[in-house]
C-alpha cells in the first residue's frame, strides 16, 4: 500500500468526521480516532500521547468569546510532562 493511499484514506476519514488530525509546530501530524471531546497528555521525551477526560471547558470558551469577540468553534488542550516509562528509565 502506498503512503499516498494511506493519506487519501485519512483525508476521507477526516471529512467524514471519523478521525481528527492533530498538528504540531514541527509540521508533523498525528491522527486521533477518538472524536469525542477529550484532552491529551504528551511525553516530552518519547512523544507518547495519552487521552484523558475532564469536564467541559465551555466556561473558558464563553469567557474567550466575551473577551475577544471571537466565535469559538473548538478547543484543544494539551498537557506536557514525562510518562511513567520515561521517568523509570531516568532512575
N, C-alpha and C positions, 0 to 999 in steps of 0.2 A: 504494500500500500504506500502511495506517495505521501509526502508531507503536505502537498497541496490538497490532496483528498481529505486529510485529517482536518486542515484548517477550513476548508469549504464546508465540511460537515459541522464543525464547531460554530461557524457563522450561521448556518441554518438552525442549529440548536439555540443560539442566542436570539435569533429573530423570532423563534417560536416560544421564547421565554423559558426554555428548559435548562439553560446554563447562563451564568453571569461571568463576564470577563473582569478579572482583577488586574489592573495595570499598576505598574510601579515606576518610580523615577528613572530606573535604569533601562527603560523601554522593553522590559520583559513583561510577559502576560502569564497569568495562571487562570484556569477556568474552574468555576465552582458550580457543581450540580445541585447544591443546596440553595434554592432560590427563595427560601423563606427569610424573613428578617432575622439576621443574626450578625455577630461581630467576629473578629479574628484576633488571635494572638500569634505573633510571628517571632520565631527564634532568630536572634541577631547573629548567631554563629552558624547554624546549619541551614537556616531558611525554612524550617518546618513551620507549617501553618495549621493551627487548630481552630475549629469553630467553637464559639461559646454563645449561650443565650443570655440575654439581660432584658429587663423590662424596656419597653419602648422609650425612646428619647424624643418623643413627639413634643414635649415641652421645650426642648432645646431648639427644635425646628421652628416652633411658633415664635420663640424669642428672636431667633435669627431673622425670621421674616419681618417682625416688627422693627427690629433694629436697623435692617438694611433695605427693606422694601423689596427684597427678592421673593420669588415664589419658590419655596424649597420643594424639589421633586425627588430627592433621595439623600441618603446619608451613608457614609462608610466609616466605621470606627475600627482602628487597629491599635492593638497594644503590642509593644515590643519588649522582649526580655530574652531569657535563656531557658530553653526547655530542660526538663529533668535529665535527659540523656547527656546533653552537653555539660550541664552542671556536674554530673557524676564523673565525666571524663576529666574535668578540671581538678578533681581531688585525688 
